[in-house]
Amino acid sequence: MKLILDQFRDFFSSLRLTVALLVLSIILVFVATLDQVNLGIWAVQEKYFQTFFVMKYFPGSTIPIPVFPGGYTIGGMLLINLVLAHFERFKPQWRKAGISLTHAGIVLLLVGELFTGLFSDESHMRLDEGGTKNFSESFLKREVAVIETTESDFDIITSIPIDRIARSKPVDVPELPFVLRVREGAFYPNSALAMRGPNMPQGPSIANAGIGPQIAVTPMRPTYKPDEVNVPSMFVDITGRDGASLGTWLLSTMLSAPQELTVGARKFRLDLRPTRFYKDFNVTLIDFTHDKYPGTQIPKNFSSKVRVLSDDRSVDRETLIYMNNPLRHGGFTFYQSGFDNNDTTSVLQVVQNPGWFLPYAACALVTLGLLIQFGIHLKGFIARRYAKKSEVTP
């Protein structure tokens, strides 16, 4: 057993492994940079860096095959290698305190990156002047929202991630009086919608309930360009608890309004929309300002004056959000991102990153470690110079 542990320690603390991991990371970054032309930055991050292995699929197959270590694997092994190498080669000594602090900072930086990749979320909040919201919406993720409107004074929202319902398997939520299932082969990651007309070549619609029978759906290739948006659509079979069909419904992010469904005395709305992140406070856009350079249409400055009101009324304040001056509240950071609708709509980027302080702490540790190590060597250098000078002085 001791032999196995020694071999494990020697392998994971070796300099050869360090060099190999650095080479693999260079290759990973290089290939990902080239593939960014095809996939875009978000898909590249998910495919190459926010994964343990880069996957490929055999032609005509949906079976993933790992072909290269991903960012989590390389970063995790670098972390193990750094920690073991430090304890293997550097014994606790005051004259090496700076090196120890520097290594601790690098370890903290790697841990912070992993923490950010696993737990951070980015979304956006669009606010019209005078409008109020208590949620932000994801850039990429989508959800099927089943909204019960039976009661007049509140709604009950059931959110189903699109990745779960797109598997063509029944989605059974105990609180709902029906079961949802995407029709086999009827989920489209990107699509184009158009109203059906007498001269359109499409055959009968799969949908037989809601607005679906009036709309023609054309599957499209997914886009990865940063200035384009995919329009996912799906045909969903809804079945009551008694086994009776409640129709086949078309759900799409292109549909402007939820569709209504009644089951007995209960009323529901069905909607495919960006994933929402609800907050325990409201944000109201009081005023949006967009300044331009004189005689041009080039933005000089744009800012949002907002009011933040918590649900329990313990916080009620106004603040100004502009470039490099975000709003931080409730674990969220609101950045001024853009504007729309002739300067009447403000777009705020909302970031939730529980480990936001880790990179700052890591950089501080590395800086402190380098300063201490430099100071130790400087002190030794001065001492040697002084001793040598004393020897030659008569």
PyMOL commands that set and color helices and strands:
alter all, ss='L'
color gray80, all
select helices_A, chain A and resi 2-12+15-49+71-89+94-119+162-165+212-214+357-392
alter helices_A, ss='H'
color red, helices_A
select strands_A, chain A and resi 53-57+64-69+121-128+132-148+156-161+171-172+178-188+191-195+215-219+233-240+245-252+259-263+266-292+299-310+316-321+327-329+332-340+345-352
alter strands_A, ss='S'
color yellow, strands_A
deselect
rebuild
show_as cartoon
